[in-house]
Amino acid sequence: MSKQRSKDEQLKCDFSTANGRLKKIILFDLVKKLNLDICYRCNNKICSFDELSVDHKLDWLHSDDPITLFYDLNNIAFSHLDCNVKSRKYKKGVNNHPRKRHLNVRTKSGYKGVHVDSRMNKPYFFKITMSKDGKTKVFRTGGFATPEEAARGYDEQAVLLFGEKAVTNLVLGLI
């Protein structure tokens, strides 16, 4: 058994997911100790690490100096994840950014949550990772001929799991 697989099995989730979660728990603990656990957007208390989000006071994306604004610690605040997502400068189903594929999209397919496995006949699949009550679940569904089909599948599953607060490919203006 590989070392990576052993880690994944013992942690009951992907190691990188567990590592990211640990970092967020540590950050939340420090935020609480420093009394910075008040949401920048709504001024209510942030009660759990799942709610915590690092927020930028001034939008750095597409600014004149995005690198400086992104890394400027004076431009950083903490907020509820929901408050941060709702404050973004996009409207549901409308792409009002100069570039389409930038918000929360890290995959080569250009769609949120959509990946490709070229060894398969229908190579596109989507994956959603969800953490709740200390447990992590991964939803992976494959067998899509095009990335657009997989993106629509991702959106349907995300809405089922997260409801109206789901950040979908449609909301991001990608489909």
ABEGO torsion letter per residue (X at the ends): XBAAAAAAAAAGBBAAAAAAAAAAAAAAAAAAAAGAABBAAAGBBBABAAABBBBBABBABGBABAAAAAABAAABBBBBAAAAAAABABBBGBBABABABABGBABAAGBBGBBBBAABABABBBBBBBBBGGBBBBBBBBGBABAAAAAAAAAAAAAAAAEAABBBAAAAGAX
